[in-house]
Amino acid sequence: MEGLSVPRRRRTVFRTVFRTLCSAASAVAVLGAAASCSTDTGGGSAGTPSAPTAAATATSAGPVTVELNQFRDNYSNQIIEIQLTNTTVAPLTVLGAELSTPLFAAPIAWPATAGGIVLPPGQTKSLPAPLSAPECNSTGASRGVPGDETGGTTRTTGSAQVTLRLAPPAAAATDPATGPTTAEDPFGVLARNNAEMCLTREAAAVAAFALAPDLEVAADGRTAVVRLLVTPAAAKAGGTGGAGAGELVIDRIDETTLLAESPVAPWPRAVTVRAGGAVAELRLGIRPARCDPHAVAEDKVGTLLPLRITVAGREGVLKIAAGDKLRGQIYDFVTTACGRQ
């Protein structure tokens, strides 16, 4: 701007800044409009007006992005989280969310409450969704991988798609629906749960596993014994499944965040269980795995006993939950034993 007087130069700079701000405001207006309307997905011809919908194209840049997760206290409940993020500048009300994936036989739905849930602009909310039955023969299903720290699962997730129902604007007569939107699964939640649930199904065909409800505490209170009860299933008459059919192997039993193996009563390894066999009891000597003040207060999975097993060509972790009575006794034991150290 050489040659311009100071007043004129200031006016030129002001006009440039003004145009920039106007362009930004227009972009925001367009984004807000995109949150409330999109291409018709009901089969109408191109250009035909329809009830407003939200991001029918459902790309990752749409008004709502989707990611999957699972909270630790829901591991044993087989509940995952459908996490929705509102990327628009206006609140959106979600009335329903349904996840479809070849890893599970039926859609996985969030049991919505009346009125749905409001997603404020730029915020994320987690919707708990109970898993359906696993699809164990799907090409998208995963099998255990020895040594995998996630419990013996691959990261294969197949295609996970989420369909949402959003509350309509005041002038609309029907609920708009998105989708399907591709759900990101960065932690392999679907593959891990599929592998664990399929492993549980195969194991149940061989035997039932449970923890006895009473804890046997040593006289000095420093160690205790947990009893793992194994009840084999009835053998199938005329079974011709070949070697290994109708049996599983407990390769080892892992320690938990709360319980460790007692050196005076080592845990068994390489235990073979066969359908039609006798009921067995495995005695597991335990000691506290940690004694910090948060060990019991913040426990989520410390009373889930992880059995590393091999069954029907699968390898993975079978988690045996302590009942309410045993869980309380374990917490009392850990608290007392830590106090005596």
C-alpha positions in Angstrom: 0.0 0.0 0.0 2.9 2.3 -0.8 1.9 5.8 -1.8 -1.4 5.9 0.1 -2.0 8.5 2.8 -2.3 7.3 6.4 -6.1 7.8 6.6 -6.7 6.0 3.2 -4.3 3.2 4.2 -6.3 2.7 7.5 -9.6 2.6 5.5 -8.1 -0.1 3.2 -6.9 -2.2 6.1 -10.4 -1.9 7.7 -12.2 -3.0 4.5 -9.8 -6.1 4.3 -10.5 -7.1 7.9 -14.2 -6.5 7.5 -14.4 -8.8 4.4 -12.4 -11.5 6.3 -14.9 -11.4 9.2 -17.9 -11.5 6.9 -16.5 -14.6 5.2 -16.0 -16.3 8.6 -19.5 -15.5 9.6 -20.9 -16.9 6.4 -19.0 -20.1 7.0 -20.5 -20.4 10.5 -24.0 -19.9 9.0 -23.4 -22.6 6.4 -22.2 -25.0 9.1 -25.3 -24.3 11.2 -27.6 -24.9 8.3 -25.8 -28.2 7.5 -26.7 -29.4 11.0 -30.4 -29.2 10.3 -30.8 -30.2 6.7 -29.3 -32.6 4.2 -30.0 -34.6 1.1 -33.2 -36.6 1.1 -32.7 -40.2 2.0 -36.3 -41.3 1.6 -36.0 -42.1 -2.1 -37.3 -38.8 -3.5 -35.9 -37.3 -6.7 -32.9 -35.0 -6.6 -33.7 -31.4 -5.7 -37.1 -32.3 -4.1 -37.6 -30.6 -0.7 -38.0 -33.0 2.2 -38.1 -33.0 6.0 -34.8 -31.8 7.4 -32.3 -34.5 8.2 -28.8 -34.4 9.8 -25.8 -35.4 7.7 -27.3 -38.1 5.5 -23.9 -38.5 4.0 -22.7 -39.2 7.6 -19.0 -38.6 7.0 -16.5 -38.0 9.8 -17.0 -34.3 9.2 -20.8 -34.5 9.7 -22.7 -33.0 12.6 -22.2 -36.0 14.8 -19.1 -38.1 14.9 -19.0 -41.6 16.6 -16.4 -43.5 18.5 -16.7 -46.7 20.5 -15.3 -47.3 24.0 -15.9 -49.5 27.1 -15.7 -48.5 30.7 -13.8 -50.9 33.0 -16.7 -51.4 35.3 -18.8 -52.6 32.3 -16.4 -55.3 31.1 -18.2 -58.1 32.9 -21.6 -56.6 32.0 -20.9 -56.7 28.3 -22.0 -53.1 27.8 -20.1 -50.7 25.5 -20.3 -47.0 25.0 -21.4 -45.3 21.8 -19.7 -41.9 22.1 -21.2 -39.1 20.1 -19.6 -35.7 19.5 -21.6 -32.7 18.3 -19.5 -30.8 15.8 -22.1 -28.1 15.1 -22.7 -24.7 16.7 -26.2 -25.7 17.9 -27.4 -28.3 20.4 -28.8 -31.6 19.0 -31.2 -34.0 20.6 -30.5 -37.7 20.0 -33.6 -39.9 20.3 -32.0 -43.2 19.3 -28.7 -44.9 18.4 -28.1 -48.3 16.8 -24.8 -50.0 15.9 -24.5 -52.6 13.2 -21.4 -54.8 12.8 -20.7 -58.3 11.3 -19.1 -59.2 14.6 -22.5 -59.4 16.3 -25.7 -61.1 15.1 -28.1 -58.3 15.9 -27.9 -54.6 16.1 -26.5 -53.1 19.3 -28.9 -50.4 20.5 -28.8 -47.7 23.1 -31.9 -48.0 25.2 -33.0 -44.4 24.9 -35.0 -42.7 27.6 -38.0 -40.6 26.9 -37.0 -37.3 25.3 -33.6 -38.6 24.3 -30.3 -36.9 25.3 -29.1 -33.4 24.4 -25.6 -33.0 22.8 -24.4 -29.5 23.4 -22.2 -27.9 20.7 -18.7 -29.3 20.6 -19.3 -31.8 23.4 -19.1 -35.6 23.6 -21.6 -37.9 25.5 -21.4 -41.6 26.1 -24.5 -43.8 25.4 -24.3 -47.2 27.1 -25.4 -50.1 24.8 -25.7 -53.7 25.8 -24.0 -56.1 23.3 -26.1 -58.6 21.4 -25.1 -62.2 20.8 -21.6 -62.5 19.1 -21.3 -63.8 15.5 -18.6 -66.4 16.0 -18.5 -67.7 12.4 -18.4 -64.3 10.7 -15.4 -63.5 8.4 -15.1 -60.3 10.4 -14.9 -62.2 13.7 -11.5 -62.4 15.3 -9.6 -65.3 16.9 -7.2 -65.2 19.7 -3.6 -64.3 19.2 -1.2 -65.7 21.8 0.5 -63.1 23.9 -1.8 -60.3 23.0 -2.1 -58.0 26.0 -5.8 -57.3 25.3 -6.8 -60.8 26.2 -6.0 -62.6 22.9 -7.8 -60.7 20.3 -6.9 -59.2 17.0 -7.8 -55.6 15.9 -10.1 -56.7 13.1 -13.4 -55.0 13.6 -15.1 -55.3 10.2 -17.4 -52.4 9.3 -19.2 -50.8 12.3 -22.0 -48.4 11.3 -24.2 -46.3 13.6 -27.6 -44.9 12.7 -29.0 -42.1 14.8 -32.4 -40.6 15.2 -32.4 -36.8 16.0 -35.2 -34.7 17.3 -36.7 -32.7 14.4 -36.9 -28.9 14.3 -40.1 -27.4 15.5 -41.5 -27.1 12.0 -40.7 -30.7 10.9 -43.3 -33.5 11.2 -40.9 -36.5 11.4 -37.7 -37.4 13.2 -34.6 -37.0 11.0 -32.2 -39.9 10.8 -28.6 -39.9 10.0 -26.5 -42.6 8.5 -25.2 -44.9 8.6 -22.2 -43.3 10.1 -18.9 -45.1 10.3 -18.0 -45.7 14.0 -14.3 -45.4 14.9 -13.1 -48.2 17.2 -9.6 -47.1 18.2 -9.3 -49.6 21.1 -10.7 -52.6 19.3 -13.7 -52.8 21.6 -15.9 -54.8 19.2 -13.2 -57.3 18.3 -12.2 -57.9 21.9 -15.7 -58.4 23.1 -16.5 -60.7 20.2 -13.4 -62.8 20.9 -14.2 -63.0 24.6 -17.9 -63.9 24.1 -17.2 -66.5 21.5 -14.5 -68.0 23.8 -17.0 -68.1 26.6 -19.5 -69.9 24.4 -17.0 -72.5 23.4 -15.9 -73.0 27.0 -19.5 -73.4 28.2 -19.9 -76.3 25.9 -17.1 -78.1 27.8 -17.6 -77.0 31.4 -19.0 -74.3 33.8 -16.7 -72.3 35.9 -17.5 -70.5 39.2 -15.9 -69.2 42.3 -17.1 -70.7 45.6 -18.9 -68.1 47.7 -16.6 -68.4 50.8 -13.0 -67.3 51.2 -10.7 -69.3 53.3 -8.4 -66.9 55.2 -5.2 -68.2 56.9 -4.8 -67.9 60.6 -2.3 -65.1 60.3 -4.6 -63.2 57.9 -1.9 -62.6 55.4 -3.0 -65.1 52.7 -6.2 -66.8 51.8 -7.6 -69.5 49.4 -10.1 -68.9 46.6 -11.8 -72.0 45.2 -12.4 -72.4 41.5 -15.2 -74.9 40.9 -15.2 -76.7 37.5 -18.4 -78.6 36.5 -17.9 -80.4 33.2 -20.8 -80.5 30.7 -22.3 -83.9 29.8 -20.4 -85.6 27.1 -22.1 -85.7 23.7 -23.0 -89.2 22.6 -21.1 -90.5 19.6 -19.0 -87.4 19.3 -16.6 -87.4 16.4 -15.0 -84.0 16.7 -11.5 -85.4 16.6 -8.6 -84.8 19.0 -9.3 -82.0 21.4 -13.1 -82.0 20.8 -15.1 -81.5 24.0 -12.1 -80.4 26.0 -10.3 -77.2 27.0 -7.0 -76.4 28.7 -6.4 -73.8 31.4 -3.0 -72.8 30.3 -2.5 -70.5 33.4 -4.4 -68.2 35.7 -3.4 -64.6 35.7 -3.1 -62.3 38.7 -5.5 -59.3 39.0 -5.0 -55.7 40.0 -6.1 -56.8 43.5 -5.0 -60.4 43.9 -1.6 -62.1 43.5 -0.5 -65.7 43.7 0.5 -66.8 47.2 4.0 -68.3 47.2 2.9 -71.0 49.7 0.1 -72.2 47.4 1.1 -71.9 43.7 -1.7 -71.8 41.1 -2.1 -74.8 38.8 -1.0 -74.7 35.1 -1.9 -76.7 32.0 -5.1 -78.2 33.5 -7.1 -80.2 31.0 -10.9 -80.2 31.4 -13.1 -82.6 29.4 -16.8 -82.8 28.9 -18.3 -85.7 30.8 -15.5 -85.6 33.4 -15.8 -85.3 37.2 -16.5 -82.1 39.1 -13.2 -80.5 40.2 -12.1 -77.9 42.6 -8.9 -75.8 42.1 -7.6 -74.2 45.2 -5.8 -70.9 44.6 -3.7 -69.3 47.3 -3.9 -65.5 47.1 -2.3 -62.4 48.7 -2.9 -58.7 48.1 -1.4 -57.5 44.8 -1.2 -54.0 46.1 -1.7 -52.2 49.4 -2.0 -48.5 48.4 -5.0 -46.7 49.8 -6.8 -46.8 46.5 -6.5 -50.6 45.9 -10.0 -51.5 47.2 -11.7 -48.1 47.0 -11.2 -47.8 43.3 -11.4 -51.4 42.3 -13.2 -52.3 39.1 -11.9 -55.6 37.8 -9.7 -56.9 40.7 -12.2 -59.7 41.6 -12.5 -61.0 38.0 -10.3 -64.0 37.9 -8.7 -64.3 34.4 -8.2 -67.9 33.1 -6.0 -68.2 30.0 -7.5 -71.0 28.1 -7.4 -72.8 24.8 -10.6 -74.3 23.4 -11.9 -75.2 19.9 -9.0 -73.5 18.3 -9.4 -70.3 20.2 -7.0 -68.8 22.8 -7.9 -66.1 25.1 -9.0 -65.0 28.6 -12.1 -66.4 30.3 -13.0 -64.0 33.2 -14.7 -65.6 36.2 -16.5 -63.0 38.4 -16.7 -63.3 42.2 -20.3 -63.1 43.5 -21.3 -60.3 45.9 -20.6 -62.3 49.0 -17.1 -63.4 47.9 -16.3 -59.9 46.5 -17.0 -58.4 49.9 -14.9 -61.0 51.7 -12.0 -60.4 49.3 -12.1 -56.6 49.9 -12.1 -57.3 53.7 -9.2 -59.7 53.4 -7.1 -57.3 51.3 -7.8 -54.4 53.7 -6.8 -56.6 56.8 -3.8 -58.3 55.2 -2.4 -54.9 54.0 -2.8 -53.6 57.6 -0.6 -56.4 58.9 2.3 -55.8 56.6 
